[in-house]
Amino acid sequence: MAKKKVVMIGAGLAGLAGAALLARNGSEVTVVEQLDSPGGVAGRHTEAGFTFDTGPSWYLMNGVYERFFGLFGKKPADYYDLVKLEPSYRIFFGDGTTADVTTDPQATEALFERLEPEGGKKIRRFLKNSALKYRIAVDRFIYREYRSMLPFLNPALLFSGLRLDIFSKLDSFVGRYFKDPRSRQIVEFNTVFLGSSPYRTPALFSLMAHADITEGVSFPRGGVYELVKALHALCLEQGVRFKFKTPVEKIVIEKGRAAGVATSAGFIPADVVVAGTDYHHADTALVDDRYRNYSARYWKTRVIAPATFLILLGLDRPVPGLAHHNFYFASDWKRHFDSIFDRPSWPDDPSYYVGVVSKTAPAMAPAGGENLFILVPVAPGLPDTDAIRASFSRAIISHVSKVIGVPLEKHIAVKKIIAHRDFEETLHYYKGTGLGLSHTLFQTALFRPARRHRRVKNLYYTGHYTQPGIGMPMAVIGSELLAARVTREMGLGRGGG
């Protein structure tokens, strides 16, 4: 029997992982990518001896990758060298104090004890609750796809769901444990990874504290792009074909079925089409209006995740005082979140992230140099002109210089800015955000956009818009959900993810 042909649009993390699984499951997979290399938002930029990741920079939830590569009889270590970071990250608070977060329980308790009375006892209780939620989420929820409320009527599942504090907001939940704003910032900041804020995110996501404080943060030596290279290599091992520098112009639908894709290089027929590109782009630009899955009003009323203002800096000197991962948390960080979600505007006192991969991988910068990746979460859809970029980047670099006590401007050898219009024009990301829909209560689980087209039954979607959601681990988990469903519904030959 001839293998069924699957066309995957996009060679981002979700597209690569999904393509590898679909090929393993018995289909003939072709990945069509407009860029000249894989990765999508998880790209790479090299200049003057500096090597920068241009997208995700945090490697969490190691078990997700162990499980995924295990489906092929492989391990992540077969493709890249994973380094455990200590400290996991360093925090610079708005009041001038600093803190290192590590996986050492005693050090963690001592840190919180310094921040507030009985802080050690409080963080111990909080992390115990976080670990419980993490186990429930992984064992019962994240690796399942929900299409209705019926599964939640199962008493055991309903009980587990209630223990996750789905109906509370994270900031209110955290307030039951901690009073000092610095304590709260440490356990709330990772909502940014979910494209949300602690004032909007369900308390369920306090489970992320277990992922970064208890399990810790790792780093693929050579950069996060090593994961992209690993997934690409895995695809090739499974027989996946790639067509780079080949933009998809249209998903061709005939008689209610996706017949294939029209590209800049011609038509590619398919039995199954998977859109691994931005969901909004696929829904509004790649199909005729009559085949749109969602209305213009639907997209207009979604809560969109933050966009990112990235500054890649190659310095001609080392920068002391910084760890691999660093955060600056403004004292009034609610004002920053308000500027993203409630009153969209360029923030005047933002919190931000500074990654210094050359601390762990010196080869990513020339000898005697340093590689800085500065990320500021900002509102999606903001105007992004050259003048705004120059002004905002100057303000951020000046602020970082003040916080760390190093005049960065005098030592810049390489500078590159990536913001809204780059994500919109190059990757077709809606409103310039690479995160998609924010994880609010009614944009989580079954409330996220559908994985399969409602009427075109052989057209599927994967990536950060679909279940389970935002982040590298979720993209990989989502690929398992995709492969299992496509294999089952399209009869590709092998069941399961």
NUGUTI-83604 format. One record per residue (C-alpha): residue in three letters; z, x, y. Coordinates in steps of 0.2 Angstrom, whole numbers. Layout:
<node aa="ALA" Z="Z" X="X" Y="Y"/>
...
END
This chain:
<node aa="MET" Z="0" X="0" Y="0"/>
<node aa="ALA" Z="-5" X="7" Y="17"/>
<node aa="LYS" Z="9" X="11" Y="29"/>
<node aa="LYS" Z="12" X="0" Y="43"/>
<node aa="LYS" Z="8" X="7" Y="60"/>
<node aa="VAL" Z="22" X="8" Y="73"/>
<node aa="VAL" Z="19" X="13" Y="91"/>
<node aa="MET" Z="34" X="19" Y="101"/>
<node aa="ILE" Z="32" X="19" Y="120"/>
<node aa="GLY" Z="42" X="33" Y="127"/>
<node aa="ALA" Z="50" X="50" Y="120"/>
<node aa="GLY" Z="67" X="48" Y="127"/>
<node aa="LEU" Z="82" X="50" Y="116"/>
<node aa="ALA" Z="81" X="32" Y="110"/>
<node aa="GLY" Z="63" X="33" Y="107"/>
<node aa="LEU" Z="64" X="49" Y="97"/>
<node aa="ALA" Z="79" X="43" Y="87"/>
<node aa="GLY" Z="71" X="27" Y="83"/>
<node aa="ALA" Z="54" X="35" Y="79"/>
<node aa="ALA" Z="62" X="47" Y="66"/>
<node aa="LEU" Z="71" X="33" Y="57"/>
<node aa="LEU" Z="56" X="21" Y="57"/>
<node aa="ALA" Z="46" X="35" Y="49"/>
<node aa="ARG" Z="59" X="39" Y="37"/>
<node aa="ASN" Z="59" X="20" Y="32"/>
<node aa="GLY" Z="41" X="21" Y="27"/>
<node aa="SER" Z="30" X="18" Y="43"/>
<node aa="GLU" Z="17" X="28" Y="51"/>
<node aa="VAL" Z="24" X="31" Y="69"/>
<node aa="THR" Z="15" X="37" Y="84"/>
<node aa="VAL" Z="25" X="41" Y="100"/>
<node aa="VAL" Z="16" X="39" Y="116"/>
<node aa="GLU" Z="23" X="48" Y="131"/>
<node aa="GLN" Z="17" X="49" Y="149"/>
<node aa="LEU" Z="26" X="66" Y="152"/>
<node aa="ASP" Z="20" X="82" Y="145"/>
<node aa="SER" Z="36" X="85" Y="134"/>
<node aa="PRO" Z="50" X="74" Y="126"/>
<node aa="GLY" Z="66" X="69" Y="133"/>
<node aa="GLY" Z="63" X="56" Y="147"/>
<node aa="VAL" Z="78" X="56" Y="158"/>
<node aa="ALA" Z="86" X="69" Y="148"/>
<node aa="GLY" Z="74" X="82" Y="154"/>
<node aa="ARG" Z="74" X="101" Y="158"/>
<node aa="HIS" Z="69" X="111" Y="174"/>
<node aa="THR" Z="67" X="129" Y="174"/>
<node aa="GLU" Z="65" X="140" Y="190"/>
<node aa="ALA" Z="68" X="158" Y="194"/>
<node aa="GLY" Z="77" X="161" Y="179"/>
<node aa="PHE" Z="88" X="146" Y="180"/>
<node aa="THR" Z="88" X="132" Y="167"/>
<node aa="PHE" Z="94" X="115" Y="171"/>
<node aa="ASP" Z="97" X="99" Y="162"/>
<node aa="THR" Z="91" X="85" Y="173"/>
<node aa="GLY" Z="99" X="70" Y="165"/>
<node aa="PRO" Z="114" X="67" Y="154"/>
<node aa="SER" Z="127" X="82" Y="153"/>
<node aa="TRP" Z="141" X="75" Y="143"/>
<node aa="TYR" Z="141" X="76" Y="124"/>
<node aa="LEU" Z="155" X="64" Y="117"/>
<node aa="MET" Z="158" X="55" Y="101"/>
<node aa="ASN" Z="152" X="69" Y="89"/>
<node aa="GLY" Z="154" X="57" Y="74"/>
<node aa="VAL" Z="139" X="47" Y="80"/>
<node aa="TYR" Z="128" X="62" Y="79"/>
<node aa="GLU" Z="135" X="68" Y="62"/>
<node aa="ARG" Z="131" X="51" Y="55"/>
<node aa="PHE" Z="114" X="50" Y="62"/>
<node aa="PHE" Z="108" X="67" Y="56"/>
<node aa="GLY" Z="117" X="63" Y="40"/>
<node aa="LEU" Z="104" X="49" Y="37"/>
<node aa="PHE" Z="91" X="63" Y="34"/>
<node aa="GLY" Z="103" X="74" Y="24"/>
<node aa="LYS" Z="105" X="85" Y="40"/>
<node aa="LYS" Z="119" X="90" Y="52"/>
<node aa="PRO" Z="118" X="94" Y="70"/>
<node aa="ALA" Z="122" X="112" Y="66"/>
<node aa="ASP" Z="105" X="113" Y="58"/>
<node aa="TYR" Z="97" X="111" Y="75"/>
<node aa="TYR" Z="110" X="117" Y="88"/>
<node aa="ASP" Z="126" X="126" Y="91"/>
<node aa="LEU" Z="140" X="115" Y="97"/>
<node aa="VAL" Z="154" X="122" Y="107"/>
<node aa="LYS" Z="170" X="113" Y="110"/>
<node aa="LEU" Z="175" X="114" Y="128"/>
<node aa="GLU" Z="193" X="119" Y="134"/>
<node aa="PRO" Z="197" X="113" Y="146"/>
<node aa="SER" Z="187" X="97" Y="143"/>
<node aa="TYR" Z="185" X="96" Y="162"/>
<node aa="ARG" Z="194" X="100" Y="178"/>
<node aa="ILE" Z="198" X="87" Y="192"/>
<node aa="PHE" Z="200" X="90" Y="210"/>
<node aa="PHE" Z="209" X="76" Y="218"/>
<node aa="GLY" Z="207" X="70" Y="236"/>
<node aa="ASP" Z="225" X="76" Y="240"/>
<node aa="GLY" Z="221" X="94" Y="236"/>
<node aa="THR" Z="229" X="94" Y="219"/>
<node aa="THR" Z="220" X="99" Y="203"/>
<node aa="ALA" Z="222" X="95" Y="185"/>
<node aa="ASP" Z="214" X="102" Y="169"/>
<node aa="VAL" Z="212" X="89" Y="155"/>
<node aa="THR" Z="212" X="96" Y="137"/>
<node aa="THR" Z="213" X="90" Y="120"/>
<node aa="ASP" Z="231" X="97" Y="118"/>
<node aa="PRO" Z="243" X="82" Y="116"/>
<node aa="GLN" Z="257" X="92" Y="123"/>
<node aa="ALA" Z="247" X="98" Y="138"/>
<node aa="THR" Z="241" X="81" Y="141"/>
<node aa="GLU" Z="258" X="73" Y="141"/>
<node aa="ALA" Z="265" X="87" Y="153"/>
<node aa="LEU" Z="250" X="84" Y="165"/>
<node aa="PHE" Z="254" X="65" Y="166"/>
<node aa="GLU" Z="273" X="69" Y="167"/>
<node aa="ARG" Z="269" X="79" Y="183"/>
<node aa="LEU" Z="259" X="65" Y="190"/>
<node aa="GLU" Z="272" X="51" Y="189"/>
<node aa="PRO" Z="289" X="47" Y="181"/>
<node aa="GLU" Z="289" X="45" Y="162"/>
<node aa="GLY" Z="270" X="49" Y="163"/>
<node aa="GLY" Z="270" X="58" Y="146"/>
<node aa="LYS" Z="277" X="43" Y="137"/>
<node aa="LYS" Z="265" X="32" Y="146"/>
<node aa="ILE" Z="249" X="42" Y="142"/>
<node aa="ARG" Z="255" X="43" Y="124"/>
<node aa="ARG" Z="256" X="24" Y="123"/>
<node aa="PHE" Z="240" X="22" Y="132"/>
<node aa="LEU" Z="230" X="34" Y="121"/>
<node aa="LYS" Z="238" X="25" Y="105"/>
<node aa="ASN" Z="230" X="9" Y="112"/>
<node aa="SER" Z="214" X="18" Y="116"/>
<node aa="ALA" Z="213" X="25" Y="99"/>
<node aa="LEU" Z="215" X="8" Y="91"/>
<node aa="LYS" Z="201" X="0" Y="102"/>
<node aa="TYR" Z="190" X="15" Y="97"/>
<node aa="ARG" Z="192" X="12" Y="79"/>
<node aa="ILE" Z="190" X="-6" Y="80"/>
<node aa="ALA" Z="174" X="-4" Y="91"/>
<node aa="VAL" Z="166" X="8" Y="79"/>
<node aa="ASP" Z="171" X="0" Y="63"/>
<node aa="ARG" Z="167" X="-18" Y="68"/>
<node aa="PHE" Z="157" X="-19" Y="83"/>
<node aa="ILE" Z="146" X="-5" Y="89"/>
<node aa="TYR" Z="135" X="-3" Y="74"/>
<node aa="ARG" Z="131" X="-22" Y="73"/>
<node aa="GLU" Z="119" X="-32" Y="83"/>
<node aa="TYR" Z="125" X="-48" Y="90"/>
<node aa="ARG" Z="112" X="-62" Y="94"/>
<node aa="SER" Z="124" X="-77" Y="95"/>
<node aa="MET" Z="142" X="-81" Y="96"/>
<node aa="LEU" Z="143" X="-86" Y="78"/>
<node aa="PRO" Z="149" X="-70" Y="71"/>
<node aa="PHE" Z="164" X="-70" Y="83"/>
<node aa="LEU" Z="170" X="-86" Y="75"/>
<node aa="ASN" Z="175" X="-76" Y="60"/>
<node aa="PRO" Z="194" X="-76" Y="61"/>
<node aa="ALA" Z="196" X="-57" Y="57"/>
<node aa="LEU" Z="182" X="-52" Y="69"/>
<node aa="LEU" Z="189" X="-64" Y="82"/>
<node aa="PHE" Z="207" X="-56" Y="80"/>
<node aa="SER" Z="199" X="-39" Y="82"/>
<node aa="GLY" Z="190" X="-44" Y="97"/>
<node aa="LEU" Z="205" X="-51" Y="106"/>
<node aa="ARG" Z="214" X="-34" Y="102"/>
<node aa="LEU" Z="201" X="-26" Y="113"/>
<node aa="ASP" Z="206" X="-34" Y="129"/>
<node aa="ILE" Z="189" X="-40" Y="132"/>
<node aa="PHE" Z="194" X="-53" Y="145"/>
<node aa="SER" Z="204" X="-41" Y="156"/>
<node aa="LYS" Z="197" X="-29" Y="169"/>
<node aa="LEU" Z="200" X="-10" Y="166"/>
<node aa="ASP" Z="209" X="-7" Y="182"/>
<node aa="SER" Z="221" X="-21" Y="180"/>
<node aa="PHE" Z="224" X="-15" Y="162"/>
<node aa="VAL" Z="227" X="3" Y="167"/>
<node aa="GLY" Z="239" X="-3" Y="180"/>
<node aa="ARG" Z="251" X="-9" Y="167"/>
<node aa="TYR" Z="253" X="9" Y="162"/>
<node aa="PHE" Z="251" X="20" Y="177"/>
<node aa="LYS" Z="256" X="18" Y="196"/>
<node aa="ASP" Z="250" X="35" Y="203"/>
<node aa="PRO" Z="232" X="34" Y="208"/>
<node aa="ARG" Z="228" X="51" Y="200"/>
<node aa="SER" Z="234" X="45" Y="183"/>
<node aa="ARG" Z="223" X="30" Y="185"/>
<node aa="GLN" Z="208" X="40" Y="190"/>
<node aa="ILE" Z="209" X="51" Y="175"/>
<node aa="VAL" Z="208" X="36" Y="163"/>
<node aa="GLU" Z="196" X="26" Y="173"/>
<node aa="PHE" Z="183" X="38" Y="179"/>
<node aa="ASN" Z="172" X="37" Y="163"/>
<node aa="THR" Z="167" X="19" Y="168"/>
<node aa="VAL" Z="154" X="28" Y="178"/>
<node aa="PHE" Z="146" X="33" Y="161"/>
<node aa="LEU" Z="145" X="15" Y="157"/>
<node aa="GLY" Z="136" X="11" Y="174"/>
<node aa="SER" Z="151" X="1" Y="181"/>
<node aa="SER" Z="167" X="3" Y="190"/>
<node aa="PRO" Z="185" X="0" Y="184"/>
<node aa="TYR" Z="186" X="-16" Y="194"/>
<node aa="ARG" Z="172" X="-24" Y="185"/>
<node aa="THR" Z="172" X="-16" Y="168"/>
<node aa="PRO" Z="181" X="-25" Y="153"/>
<node aa="ALA" Z="197" X="-17" Y="148"/>
<node aa="LEU" Z="189" X="-14" Y="131"/>
<node aa="PHE" Z="182" X="2" Y="138"/>
<node aa="SER" Z="198" X="10" Y="139"/>
<node aa="LEU" Z="193" X="16" Y="122"/>
<node aa="MET" Z="183" X="30" Y="131"/>
<node aa="ALA" Z="199" X="39" Y="135"/>
<node aa="HIS" Z="201" X="42" Y="116"/>
<node aa="ALA" Z="183" X="49" Y="116"/>
<node aa="ASP" Z="186" X="62" Y="130"/>
<node aa="ILE" Z="205" X="65" Y="130"/>
<node aa="THR" Z="209" X="65" Y="112"/>
<node aa="GLU" Z="192" X="69" Y="103"/>
<node aa="GLY" Z="187" X="80" Y="118"/>
<node aa="VAL" Z="170" X="86" Y="125"/>
<node aa="SER" Z="157" X="97" Y="117"/>
<node aa="PHE" Z="142" X="106" Y="123"/>
<node aa="PRO" Z="126" X="111" Y="114"/>
<node aa="ARG" Z="124" X="129" Y="118"/>
<node aa="GLY" Z="108" X="130" Y="128"/>
<node aa="GLY" Z="111" X="113" Y="136"/>
<node aa="VAL" Z="110" X="95" Y="132"/>
<node aa="TYR" Z="91" X="97" Y="130"/>
<node aa="GLU" Z="95" X="105" Y="113"/>
<node aa="LEU" Z="98" X="88" Y="107"/>
<node aa="VAL" Z="81" X="82" Y="113"/>
<node aa="LYS" Z="73" X="97" Y="104"/>
<node aa="ALA" Z="83" X="93" Y="88"/>
<node aa="LEU" Z="77" X="75" Y="88"/>
<node aa="HIS" Z="59" X="80" Y="92"/>
<node aa="ALA" Z="60" X="92" Y="77"/>
<node aa="LEU" Z="67" X="79" Y="66"/>
<node aa="CYS" Z="53" X="67" Y="71"/>
<node aa="LEU" Z="40" X="80" Y="66"/>
<node aa="GLU" Z="48" X="83" Y="50"/>
<node aa="GLN" Z="47" X="64" Y="46"/>
<node aa="GLY" Z="28" X="65" Y="50"/>
<node aa="VAL" Z="29" X="57" Y="67"/>
<node aa="ARG" Z="14" X="60" Y="78"/>
<node aa="PHE" Z="15" X="62" Y="97"/>
<node aa="LYS" Z="3" X="59" Y="111"/>
<node aa="PHE" Z="10" X="67" Y="127"/>
<node aa="LYS" Z="2" X="65" Y="144"/>
<node aa="THR" Z="-3" X="48" Y="139"/>
<node aa="PRO" Z="3" X="34" Y="150"/>
<node aa="VAL" Z="3" X="17" Y="143"/>
<node aa="GLU" Z="-6" X="5" Y="154"/>
<node aa="LYS" Z="-3" X="-11" Y="144"/>
<node aa="ILE" Z="4" X="-19" Y="128"/>
<node aa="VAL" Z="-11" X="-28" Y="121"/>
<node aa="ILE" Z="-5" X="-45" Y="115"/>
<node aa="GLU" Z="-18" X="-56" Y="105"/>
<node aa="LYS" Z="-15" X="-72" Y="97"/>
<node aa="GLY" Z="4" X="-71" Y="100"/>
<node aa="ARG" Z="6" X="-53" Y="92"/>
<node aa="ALA" Z="6" X="-36" Y="99"/>
<node aa="ALA" Z="-11" X="-28" Y="93"/>
<node aa="GLY" Z="-7" X="-11" Y="100"/>
<node aa="VAL" Z="-6" X="-2" Y="117"/>
<node aa="ALA" Z="-19" X="2" Y="130"/>
<node aa="THR" Z="-17" X="20" Y="136"/>
<node aa="SER" Z="-25" X="32" Y="148"/>
<node aa="ALA" Z="-34" X="39" Y="133"/>
<node aa="GLY" Z="-39" X="23" Y="125"/>
<node aa="PHE" Z="-33" X="9" Y="114"/>
<node aa="ILE" Z="-20" X="13" Y="100"/>
<node aa="PRO" Z="-18" X="-1" Y="87"/>
<node aa="ALA" Z="-2" X="-5" Y="79"/>
<node aa="ASP" Z="7" X="-17" Y="67"/>
<node aa="VAL" Z="23" X="-15" Y="77"/>
<node aa="VAL" Z="26" X="-10" Y="95"/>
<node aa="VAL" Z="43" X="-3" Y="102"/>
<node aa="ALA" Z="45" X="-1" Y="120"/>
<node aa="GLY" Z="57" X="13" Y="122"/>
<node aa="THR" Z="53" X="14" Y="141"/>
<node aa="ASP" Z="63" X="6" Y="155"/>
<node aa="TYR" Z="65" X="-12" Y="149"/>
<node aa="HIS" Z="61" X="-19" Y="167"/>
<node aa="HIS" Z="45" X="-9" Y="167"/>
<node aa="ALA" Z="40" X="-15" Y="150"/>
<node aa="ASP" Z="44" X="-33" Y="154"/>
<node aa="THR" Z="36" X="-34" Y="171"/>
<node aa="ALA" Z="22" X="-21" Y="171"/>
<node aa="LEU" Z="16" X="-18" Y="153"/>
<node aa="VAL" Z="13" X="-37" Y="148"/>
<node aa="ASP" Z="5" X="-51" Y="156"/>
<node aa="ASP" Z="16" X="-63" Y="166"/>
<node aa="ARG" Z="15" X="-76" Y="153"/>
<node aa="TYR" Z="23" X="-65" Y="141"/>
<node aa="ARG" Z="37" X="-59" Y="151"/>
<node aa="ASN" Z="54" X="-60" Y="142"/>
<node aa="TYR" Z="64" X="-63" Y="158"/>
<node aa="SER" Z="60" X="-71" Y="175"/>
<node aa="ALA" Z="60" X="-62" Y="191"/>
<node aa="ARG" Z="76" X="-72" Y="195"/>
<node aa="TYR" Z="85" X="-64" Y="180"/>
<node aa="TRP" Z="81" X="-47" Y="185"/>
<node aa="LYS" Z="86" X="-50" Y="203"/>
<node aa="THR" Z="103" X="-57" Y="198"/>
<node aa="ARG" Z="108" X="-43" Y="186"/>
<node aa="VAL" Z="122" X="-31" Y="190"/>
<node aa="ILE" Z="112" X="-14" Y="190"/>
<node aa="ALA" Z="121" X="2" Y="186"/>
<node aa="PRO" Z="122" X="16" Y="199"/>
<node aa="ALA" Z="108" X="27" Y="202"/>
<node aa="THR" Z="111" X="46" Y="203"/>
<node aa="PHE" Z="109" X="58" Y="217"/>
<node aa="LEU" Z="106" X="75" Y="208"/>
<node aa="ILE" Z="107" X="92" Y="217"/>
<node aa="LEU" Z="102" X="107" Y="206"/>
<node aa="LEU" Z="108" X="123" Y="213"/>
<node aa="GLY" Z="104" X="141" Y="207"/>
<node aa="LEU" Z="116" X="153" Y="215"/>
<node aa="ASP" Z="115" X="171" Y="217"/>
<node aa="ARG" Z="134" X="174" Y="213"/>
<node aa="PRO" Z="147" X="167" Y="201"/>
<node aa="VAL" Z="158" X="153" Y="207"/>
<node aa="PRO" Z="177" X="156" Y="202"/>
<node aa="GLY" Z="188" X="141" Y="201"/>
<node aa="LEU" Z="176" X="129" Y="192"/>
<node aa="ALA" Z="176" X="125" Y="174"/>
<node aa="HIS" Z="161" X="119" Y="164"/>
<node aa="HIS" Z="164" X="101" Y="169"/>
<node aa="ASN" Z="172" X="97" Y="186"/>
<node aa="PHE" Z="176" X="81" Y="196"/>
<node aa="TYR" Z="181" X="78" Y="213"/>
<node aa="PHE" Z="190" X="61" Y="215"/>
<node aa="ALA" Z="191" X="54" Y="233"/>
<node aa="SER" Z="208" X="47" Y="237"/>
<node aa="ASP" Z="200" X="30" Y="242"/>
<node aa="TRP" Z="188" X="30" Y="228"/>
<node aa="LYS" Z="187" X="11" Y="228"/>
<node aa="ARG" Z="177" X="12" Y="244"/>
<node aa="HIS" Z="165" X="23" Y="235"/>
<node aa="PHE" Z="163" X="10" Y="221"/>
<node aa="ASP" Z="161" X="-4" Y="235"/>
<node aa="SER" Z="147" X="6" Y="242"/>
<node aa="ILE" Z="138" X="5" Y="225"/>
<node aa="PHE" Z="141" X="-13" Y="220"/>
<node aa="ASP" Z="147" X="-23" Y="234"/>
<node aa="ARG" Z="140" X="-16" Y="250"/>
<node aa="PRO" Z="125" X="-5" Y="244"/>
<node aa="SER" Z="125" X="10" Y="256"/>
<node aa="TRP" Z="125" X="29" Y="256"/>
<node aa="PRO" Z="143" X="34" Y="253"/>
<node aa="ASP" Z="152" X="44" Y="267"/>
<node aa="ASP" Z="167" X="50" Y="256"/>
<node aa="PRO" Z="160" X="50" Y="238"/>
<node aa="SER" Z="168" X="55" Y="222"/>
<node aa="TYR" Z="156" X="67" Y="212"/>
<node aa="TYR" Z="153" X="78" Y="197"/>
<node aa="VAL" Z="149" X="96" Y="196"/>
<node aa="GLY" Z="143" X="104" Y="180"/>
<node aa="VAL" Z="142" X="123" Y="178"/>
<node aa="VAL" Z="134" X="126" Y="162"/>
<node aa="SER" Z="132" X="144" Y="165"/>
<node aa="LYS" Z="151" X="145" Y="162"/>
<node aa="THR" Z="148" X="142" Y="143"/>
<node aa="ALA" Z="130" X="147" Y="142"/>
<node aa="PRO" Z="127" X="162" Y="153"/>
<node aa="ALA" Z="109" X="163" Y="148"/>
<node aa="MET" Z="105" X="147" Y="158"/>
<node aa="ALA" Z="107" X="158" Y="174"/>
<node aa="PRO" Z="101" X="175" Y="179"/>
<node aa="ALA" Z="114" X="189" Y="177"/>
<node aa="GLY" Z="126" X="188" Y="191"/>
<node aa="GLY" Z="121" X="170" Y="195"/>
<node aa="GLU" Z="128" X="153" Y="193"/>
<node aa="ASN" Z="120" X="136" Y="188"/>
<node aa="LEU" Z="127" X="121" Y="197"/>
<node aa="PHE" Z="122" X="102" Y="193"/>
<node aa="ILE" Z="130" X="91" Y="206"/>
<node aa="LEU" Z="129" X="72" Y="203"/>
<node aa="VAL" Z="134" X="59" Y="215"/>
<node aa="PRO" Z="134" X="40" Y="209"/>
<node aa="VAL" Z="126" X="30" Y="222"/>
<node aa="ALA" Z="119" X="12" Y="224"/>
<node aa="PRO" Z="103" X="8" Y="215"/>
<node aa="GLY" Z="88" X="3" Y="226"/>
<node aa="LEU" Z="93" X="13" Y="242"/>
<node aa="PRO" Z="80" X="20" Y="254"/>
<node aa="ASP" Z="76" X="38" Y="248"/>
<node aa="THR" Z="67" X="48" Y="261"/>
<node aa="ASP" Z="66" X="66" Y="264"/>
<node aa="ALA" Z="77" X="65" Y="279"/>
<node aa="ILE" Z="90" X="56" Y="269"/>
<node aa="ARG" Z="89" X="68" Y="255"/>
<node aa="ALA" Z="91" X="83" Y="267"/>
<node aa="SER" Z="106" X="75" Y="276"/>
<node aa="PHE" Z="115" X="69" Y="261"/>
<node aa="SER" Z="113" X="85" Y="251"/>
<node aa="ARG" Z="119" X="95" Y="265"/>
<node aa="ALA" Z="135" X="84" Y="267"/>
<node aa="ILE" Z="138" X="85" Y="248"/>
<node aa="ILE" Z="135" X="104" Y="247"/>
<node aa="SER" Z="147" X="107" Y="262"/>
<node aa="HIS" Z="160" X="96" Y="254"/>
<node aa="VAL" Z="159" X="105" Y="237"/>
<node aa="SER" Z="160" X="122" Y="247"/>
<node aa="LYS" Z="176" X="116" Y="256"/>
<node aa="VAL" Z="184" X="110" Y="240"/>
<node aa="ILE" Z="181" X="126" Y="230"/>
<node aa="GLY" Z="182" X="138" Y="244"/>
<node aa="VAL" Z="165" X="146" Y="242"/>
<node aa="PRO" Z="151" X="144" Y="255"/>
<node aa="LEU" Z="138" X="138" Y="243"/>
<node aa="GLU" Z="124" X="137" Y="257"/>
<node aa="LYS" Z="124" X="156" Y="259"/>
<node aa="HIS" Z="121" X="159" Y="241"/>
<node aa="ILE" Z="107" X="146" Y="236"/>
<node aa="ALA" Z="93" X="154" Y="227"/>
<node aa="VAL" Z="86" X="138" Y="219"/>
<node aa="LYS" Z="88" X="120" Y="225"/>
<node aa="LYS" Z="80" X="104" Y="218"/>
<node aa="ILE" Z="85" X="86" Y="222"/>
<node aa="ILE" Z="81" X="72" Y="210"/>
<node aa="ALA" Z="85" X="54" Y="216"/>
<node aa="HIS" Z="79" X="36" Y="217"/>
<node aa="ARG" Z="60" X="39" Y="220"/>
<node aa="ASP" Z="59" X="52" Y="206"/>
<node aa="PHE" Z="66" X="40" Y="193"/>
<node aa="GLU" Z="55" X="26" Y="200"/>
<node aa="GLU" Z="39" X="35" Y="201"/>
<node aa="THR" Z="40" X="47" Y="186"/>
<node aa="LEU" Z="50" X="37" Y="174"/>
<node aa="HIS" Z="47" X="19" Y="180"/>
<node aa="TYR" Z="66" X="16" Y="181"/>
<node aa="TYR" Z="71" X="0" Y="189"/>
<node aa="LYS" Z="78" X="3" Y="207"/>
<node aa="GLY" Z="79" X="21" Y="203"/>
<node aa="THR" Z="93" X="20" Y="190"/>
<node aa="GLY" Z="92" X="29" Y="173"/>
<node aa="LEU" Z="107" X="19" Y="167"/>
<node aa="GLY" Z="100" X="1" Y="167"/>
<node aa="LEU" Z="112" X="-14" Y="167"/>
<node aa="SER" Z="130" X="-11" Y="171"/>
<node aa="HIS" Z="143" X="-15" Y="157"/>
<node aa="THR" Z="151" X="-30" Y="165"/>
<node aa="LEU" Z="158" X="-44" Y="153"/>
<node aa="PHE" Z="142" X="-54" Y="153"/>
<node aa="GLN" Z="131" X="-39" Y="151"/>
<node aa="THR" Z="139" X="-33" Y="136"/>
<node aa="ALA" Z="135" X="-35" Y="117"/>
<node aa="LEU" Z="125" X="-51" Y="115"/>
<node aa="PHE" Z="123" X="-53" Y="133"/>
<node aa="ARG" Z="112" X="-38" Y="135"/>
<node aa="PRO" Z="93" X="-40" Y="135"/>
<node aa="ALA" Z="85" X="-45" Y="118"/>
<node aa="ARG" Z="80" X="-32" Y="106"/>
<node aa="ARG" Z="65" X="-42" Y="100"/>
<node aa="HIS" Z="53" X="-52" Y="111"/>
<node aa="ARG" Z="57" X="-70" Y="111"/>
<node aa="ARG" Z="39" X="-75" Y="107"/>
<node aa="VAL" Z="29" X="-60" Y="102"/>
<node aa="LYS" Z="38" X="-56" Y="85"/>
<node aa="ASN" Z="32" X="-39" Y="82"/>
<node aa="LEU" Z="36" X="-32" Y="100"/>
<node aa="TYR" Z="53" X="-24" Y="100"/>
<node aa="TYR" Z="64" X="-14" Y="114"/>
<node aa="THR" Z="76" X="0" Y="112"/>
<node aa="GLY" Z="86" X="11" Y="125"/>
<node aa="HIS" Z="100" X="9" Y="137"/>
<node aa="TYR" Z="96" X="-10" Y="141"/>
<node aa="THR" Z="98" X="-16" Y="124"/>
<node aa="GLN" Z="114" X="-16" Y="112"/>
<node aa="PRO" Z="125" X="-7" Y="112"/>
<node aa="GLY" Z="121" X="0" Y="129"/>
<node aa="ILE" Z="122" X="15" Y="140"/>
<node aa="GLY" Z="125" X="33" Y="136"/>
<node aa="MET" Z="118" X="46" Y="123"/>
<node aa="PRO" Z="129" X="40" Y="109"/>
<node aa="MET" Z="124" X="22" Y="112"/>
<node aa="ALA" Z="105" X="27" Y="112"/>
<node aa="VAL" Z="107" X="35" Y="95"/>
<node aa="ILE" Z="117" X="20" Y="88"/>
<node aa="GLY" Z="104" X="8" Y="95"/>
<node aa="SER" Z="91" X="17" Y="86"/>
<node aa="GLU" Z="99" X="13" Y="70"/>
<node aa="LEU" Z="101" X="-5" Y="75"/>
<node aa="LEU" Z="82" X="-5" Y="79"/>
<node aa="ALA" Z="76" X="3" Y="63"/>
<node aa="ALA" Z="86" X="-8" Y="52"/>
<node aa="ARG" Z="80" X="-24" Y="61"/>
<node aa="VAL" Z="62" X="-19" Y="62"/>
<node aa="THR" Z="62" X="-13" Y="44"/>
<node aa="ARG" Z="69" X="-29" Y="38"/>
<node aa="GLU" Z="59" X="-41" Y="49"/>
<node aa="MET" Z="42" X="-31" Y="47"/>
<node aa="GLY" Z="44" X="-26" Y="29"/>
<node aa="LEU" Z="42" X="-7" Y="32"/>
<node aa="GLY" Z="48" X="-3" Y="15"/>
<node aa="ARG" Z="66" X="4" Y="16"/>
<node aa="GLY" Z="81" X="-6" Y="22"/>
<node aa="GLY" Z="95" X="-1" Y="33"/>
<node aa="GLY" Z="97" X="12" Y="46"/>
END
